[in-house]
């Protein structure tokens, strides 16, 4: 077990609990951490500084920001790839491994590619692999090397979910600006949600050096305490705002939950990102931002190194130097890029500790140790001009190099919201210049760095946001005046290109200065083009540390004024979101009929019809064909029962009910008697068939109209839309789910029904085919319909859904003696095909009109208007281009065509098969198909091309195939 | 309330809740109401009541409800003694504890009180008829709400937070007061939410497509898991309401 030789005393390590040790492994070696450690901190404490290898050149990488802002710390944790080691807390038995190496993290064979770097210049892949043979060779090689991390295919599913949140004012960032804003907004009476990435509030106050209170600042704790006192501030720590969308909709990720937060006003106080400098070997382990070193010290109690060189361009660097000295790190030198740095108290204190300060000097090169696993020194030289140094140089021994050369706003969320950014020449930084409505900014993201000014600005932003959200407070807070502290923080060109390269501008993409220079030279002289050609800023860091450097280089190479340039657009998410976060809980609505459980108990194989679950057939999957056949024969010869609850049901009621039905459907309904049903066919305005069913007249002013399972919702909408124009005195109700229904069908159906229904005369004379009656079945109020879809004597029985199971049970019991058999959708499809009935959407397509489907008889001749009528009349006056016919195959034992097998004539396609089956009732293969009009005569033959290209010959036969005189259904 | 009617058998009743088997699987004890079986508790009335104060889900589908819509329906209901105010998307409590949910200017859904006597609803259903007058007076038309929609009740201190995981409407008390109605999406389904507090305990009625009862029951149980939520019976809600 490797313990922490770099661990500092108890004065340090705000986030760790030294009472609780946790064991974990990295690369199969055991390490010990404290509760609260992140992986990178625990490894650093144990002197393990190499965490990963870079994407292209496989260079060893380690801590850069210690804040999850870079990608050097991406590691694999168990089956989870691409975890930020400087953010993920250590938990017991965590198994961490590095990514992207062959052999081992320390000895990577793949890093040999660095030797070939001159053959891999910027954009090389656009110019290579053209010859077919070469791509065939290289593709597997590249695939093998590409990517970071491994996806565990057997990884257990995590529980991810989502939650809606509401706020008057949302504040992103719990540093001094955000805390001040929250207090001000809450004091105006607004409901505030404060979102903070870290486990504790305070932002930079938690790790920076302050000279108040003997070097420690409690200001962060004081502000946090004030926030805690206000009940109308909801604090979310360990929460990251990943996107700011239209109308202030924010996505916030906390743990495994995605919050969808809607706020009236938003204050973005997300702070800034410290920027690295560019020099040879600036990417190696041991080279980190000054704030990274401070985070290691203050948050995790880890000494960042034994001997340090500090690269400075601001006063913060001297605070870093003092922090390092305080924890026993030797500071060999401070190289200050500024020719004449201001003699601040800190600078004097550093000099007073005997540290060599080299003004006007830059780090030219970091000296790598064996295997480039660490640095052993830094070479420093005097600056001659922008980006250039003298040849004469001094080398200092060090294992740590801290860079404090500047910052940039963490402005991604402001970009999302549509803010514009401009370059402040005096400060050498981009900052927001215009904010959209209802969005406010405060603190370093807004270009304000001096602490006093930050607090005032935060206070004012909170006040303004609350006012914007409708909460006025008594007095207006003061604006920020005087120095906002942005000048003298960021160097204008902390980039020192080296003739031998390895001077990295983008660590994620392994892009060196010469790559960007070459890109510009090749003509990609706009940042948008340069970005996409070179891929600068397109890695996991999303340009946090490379975008501004790229723009600086672009300005230098092109001579364009930096003030006129901009960084590329930042888009959501700001941090990686897991697919689990986006998916959340799986919400897939399902609809079950009232008899659903009976079907399962009877061994039904269920199928989906839209959202509904319906029985396809009853029995084992392997017995499918046999089961369907037996169900068909049971209905033909005996009695069967099918659940038709899913069919659409619409109650049309009112004085204009008949007129309404008349206008929507093709047939005539005005004089339909009460107690009768009529077929309904609905066509759209182009005359194309869109739905069918039956209309039952239950009362002079009441039609109960059925529709297809998948069509009813569209039919209902169509009805409402139509009546919004027609303004007929009619009410339409979609009662599909309210009624469960069965079709009791077969020659034995009347006898079975008679056992349960005593208040309706079921005799053929009293209740003829296409009649409709109201009565009770097994004591349950029912609508009874005699319809002919399956072509046998049968009754559709519609009852209230809550009594559907009771109805099913009663019918099954009453029919038991007769051997009643439940049948499913597949059998029903065969039965209706034997009767030549069409299925909308299968035998019709988006253009089929009634004349081509052989449904001219459904069109009333004397109606002044019905939907699609005019188009149908036009179609009737033109010759047909195709016709739907019934066919039988000459060879009854031959193969059965499938739906959409083509009907052909010679080399021409004339149509297709729409339905086909080997009919159990007829003992031959029958179906429906579109053919050319001159092939539609009874007796003509046509060809069908089936699977594999074989041709079968079919003959046009009359419809219906079965019981042509319809005697059986009219019994 | 009638005593436990036992098991899954119908015992002569023909009406079943849309989530009957879910209730059986959870160990519900049933009572007879409105021609059907309702879950009265899940084995321990006192435990149920405590859960209902924190986060409870009750199935009220077997209780009586009805609906009327179309021109004249509101006026007709008023003439039948139903108290309905002018605002839509509002529920109006009746003297006997029933609620008239005015969904639109001309559509009302009526639900029984937790006393489950059913008389109020039955009277209205019985009062509507086509009539003989010509031309017919516009009095609206009945809507089969007892079968088109399931009816769940959500109760407890965590109810609002539970809903915020599956519904995008702000249901907090100061934004969504007693009697407020949202006709909105719940777990990707259309649903009607009424705020109906049970005395001091926050509460909601949820009505949605009866064919999707199984699905939404599971969504709700999943969402309330982190609050220790579980099903409760009618008795627990009656106790909260002080009956």
Interface residues (C-beta under 8 A of the other chain):
Chain A: X161 X162 X163 X164 X165 X166 X260 X585 X587 X588 X589 X590 X591 X592 X593 X594 X596 X597 X611 X612 X651 X653 X654 X655 X699 X701 X702 X729 X731 X733 X735 X737 X738 X739 X778 X779 X780 X800 X801 X802 X803 X805 X806 X807 X809
Chain B: X10 X14 X15 X16 X17 X18 X21 X36 X61 X62 X69 X70 X71 X130 X135 X136 X138 X140 X141 X143 X144 X146 X147 X148 X149 X161 X164 X165 X166 X167 X168 X170 X172 X175 X187 X188 X189 X209 X210 X211 X212 X213 X214 X215 X216 X219 X222 X223
